[in-house]
Amino acid sequence: MMFAGIIAILLFLCLIIGDWFQFTTLKSWACRYGCPLAHRQKALDSHPAHPISHAFHKSDALPLPHGIARWVEDRQVIVIRPYYQLFSLSFRTAWPLKGTIDVSSAGNQLLLHLSKRIPWSSAILTLIWLLFVIGGTLTFVVLFILDGGMSTIGGVFWVVGITALGCLVLAGGLILISFAYRLEDSRLMQVHQELLDALTAPPLKGSDKPENA
């Protein structure tokens, strides 16, 4: 029984590590990997003489001051994410964000549709935790009432106390998630703005490709 539990824990950890690896990689096959949370669209004036790919290096990567962007030409997608430094003084959360920018054209404008994504493991574990807190609190209260716990004053206070405790735990978790999202979102949008500055700078930065490429 203990061996089965160890195997289950190791499998669970491997799934989380694999999920985060696919989320953080900038490879083309994982450019849209992650749970989408929010969307934003931006229109830019196109540069007919300088395709969007000219803003990127030969490896289709564009280092930015606070992150990195990669152009996936066959899918017309730009992937952006902040730098993930292992030994960094910056506080990291369990809800990192990356951006997938779908590029399309409309007349003389480029339409950049940004999708903000988090790892699937972070989204699923957060949802399970929220359901556990809400479901556990409601289940206890309902079962306690059905067993006649509300027949005494002490039972009433007990139900009120458990309900208040569940609400406090839920509120604390929501505040933590909100704080983490705002922190990670500010980092991602900083990288997003740096990318926009690079794309709109005349001429486009990092244009190390020949004109006939």
C-alpha positions in Angstrom: 0.0 0.0 0.0 2.8 2.4 0.9 4.6 1.5 -2.4 1.5 2.3 -4.4 1.2 5.7 -2.6 4.9 6.5 -3.4 4.4 5.6 -7.0 1.2 7.8 -7.2 3.1 10.7 -5.6 6.0 10.3 -8.1 3.6 10.1 -11.0 1.8 13.2 -9.8 5.1 15.1 -9.5 6.2 14.0 -13.0 2.9 15.2 -14.4 3.4 18.6 -12.8 7.0 18.9 -14.0 6.0 17.8 -17.5 3.1 20.3 -17.5 5.4 23.2 -16.5 8.1 22.2 -19.0 5.6 22.3 -21.8 4.3 25.6 -20.5 7.6 27.4 -20.2 9.2 26.1 -23.4 9.1 28.3 -26.5 9.0 25.5 -29.0 6.5 25.7 -31.8 4.6 22.5 -30.7 3.8 24.0 -27.3 3.1 27.7 -28.3 -0.6 27.4 -27.4 -0.1 25.2 -24.4 -1.7 26.3 -21.2 -5.1 27.3 -19.8 -6.3 30.6 -21.3 -7.5 33.1 -18.8 -7.9 36.5 -20.5 -7.6 38.1 -23.9 -6.6 41.4 -25.3 -6.3 42.8 -28.8 -4.0 45.5 -30.1 -3.8 47.0 -33.6 -0.5 48.2 -35.0 0.4 50.0 -38.2 2.1 47.4 -40.5 5.5 47.9 -42.1 5.3 46.6 -45.7 9.0 46.8 -46.2 9.8 45.0 -43.0 7.7 41.8 -42.3 7.1 41.1 -38.6 9.7 38.3 -38.8 12.4 40.9 -39.3 12.0 42.0 -35.7 13.4 38.6 -34.6 16.8 37.1 -34.8 17.7 34.2 -37.0 16.5 31.7 -34.3 13.1 33.6 -34.4 13.8 34.6 -30.8 13.8 38.2 -29.6 15.4 38.8 -26.1 13.7 41.7 -24.3 14.7 43.5 -21.1 12.4 41.5 -18.9 11.5 38.5 -21.0 11.7 36.8 -24.3 9.5 36.5 -27.4 9.5 33.9 -30.2 8.0 34.1 -33.6 6.3 30.9 -34.9 6.0 31.6 -38.5 4.1 28.5 -39.6 1.3 29.3 -37.1 1.5 33.1 -37.3 2.0 33.3 -33.5 4.3 35.1 -31.1 4.9 33.5 -27.8 6.1 35.8 -24.9 7.0 35.1 -21.3 9.0 36.7 -18.5 12.4 35.4 -17.6 12.2 32.4 -15.2 15.4 32.7 -13.3 16.0 29.8 -10.8 17.9 31.9 -8.2 16.2 35.2 -8.6 15.4 37.8 -5.9 12.0 38.4 -7.6 9.1 36.6 -5.8 7.6 33.9 -8.0 4.1 32.4 -7.6 2.5 29.1 -8.5 0.5 30.8 -11.2 3.0 32.0 -13.8 1.7 33.6 -17.0 2.8 33.5 -20.6 1.2 35.1 -23.6 0.2 33.7 -27.0 -0.2 36.4 -29.6 -2.0 35.5 -32.8 -1.0 37.8 -35.7 -3.3 38.7 -38.5 -3.7 41.6 -40.9 -6.6 44.0 -41.6 -5.9 46.5 -44.3 -2.8 48.4 -43.4 -2.8 47.2 -39.8 -1.5 44.2 -37.9 -4.0 42.7 -35.3 -2.2 41.2 -32.3 -4.6 39.0 -30.3 -3.1 38.3 -26.9 -4.2 35.2 -24.9 -2.9 35.0 -21.3 -2.2 31.4 -20.1 -1.3 29.6 -16.9 -0.1 26.0 -16.5 -2.9 23.4 -16.6 -1.7 22.0 -13.3 -2.0 25.3 -11.6 -5.5 25.8 -12.9 -6.7 22.3 -12.0 -5.2 22.3 -8.5 -6.6 25.7 -7.8 -10.1 24.6 -8.9 -9.8 21.4 -6.8 -8.8 23.4 -3.8 -11.7 25.8 -4.2 -14.2 23.0 -4.6 -12.7 21.2 -1.6 -13.1 24.2 0.7 -16.6 25.0 -0.5 -17.8 21.5 -0.8 -16.2 20.4 2.5 -17.8 23.3 4.4 -21.3 22.8 2.9 -21.2 19.0 3.4 -20.3 19.4 7.1 -23.0 21.9 7.7 -25.7 19.9 5.9 -24.8 16.6 7.6 -24.6 18.3 11.0 -28.0 19.8 10.5 -29.5 16.5 9.3 -28.1 14.8 12.4 -30.0 17.3 14.6 -27.0 19.4 15.5 -29.1 22.6 15.3 -31.4 21.4 18.2 -29.2 23.1 20.8 -27.6 26.6 21.2 -24.2 25.1 21.1 -24.9 23.3 17.9 -26.1 26.6 16.3 -22.8 28.3 17.3 -20.9 25.4 16.1 -22.5 25.6 12.6 -21.9 29.4 12.5 -18.3 29.0 13.5 -17.5 26.3 10.9 -19.3 28.3 8.2 -17.3 31.4 9.2 -14.0 29.5 9.2 -14.7 28.1 5.8 -15.5 31.6 4.5 -12.3 32.9 6.0 -10.2 30.2 4.3 -12.0 30.7 1.0 -11.5 34.5 1.2 -7.9 34.1 2.1 -7.3 31.8 -0.9 -9.1 34.2 -3.3 -7.0 37.1 -2.0 -3.8 35.1 -2.5 -4.9 34.1 -6.0 -5.8 37.7 -6.9 -2.5 39.0 -5.6 -0.5 36.3 -7.5 -2.5 37.1 -10.7 -1.9 40.8 -10.5 1.8 40.2 -9.8 2.3 37.8 -12.7 0.1 39.9 -15.0 2.1 43.0 -14.4 5.3 41.0 -15.4 3.7 39.6 -18.5 2.3 43.0 -19.7 5.7 44.6 -19.1 7.1 42.1 -21.6 4.2 42.6 -23.9 4.8 46.4 -23.9 8.5 45.8 -24.6 7.6 43.6 -27.6 5.2 46.3 -28.9 8.0 48.9 -28.6 10.3 46.6 -30.5 7.8 46.0 -33.3 6.9 49.6 -33.7 10.4 51.0 -33.5 11.7 52.4 -36.9 13.4 50.3 -38.2 12.4 47.1 -36.4 14.9 46.0 -33.9 16.8 42.8 -34.4 16.4 43.0 -38.1 19.4 40.8 -39.0 17.7 39.0 -41.9 18.3 39.9 -45.5 15.6 41.7 -47.4 15.0 38.8 -49.7 14.8 36.2 -46.9 
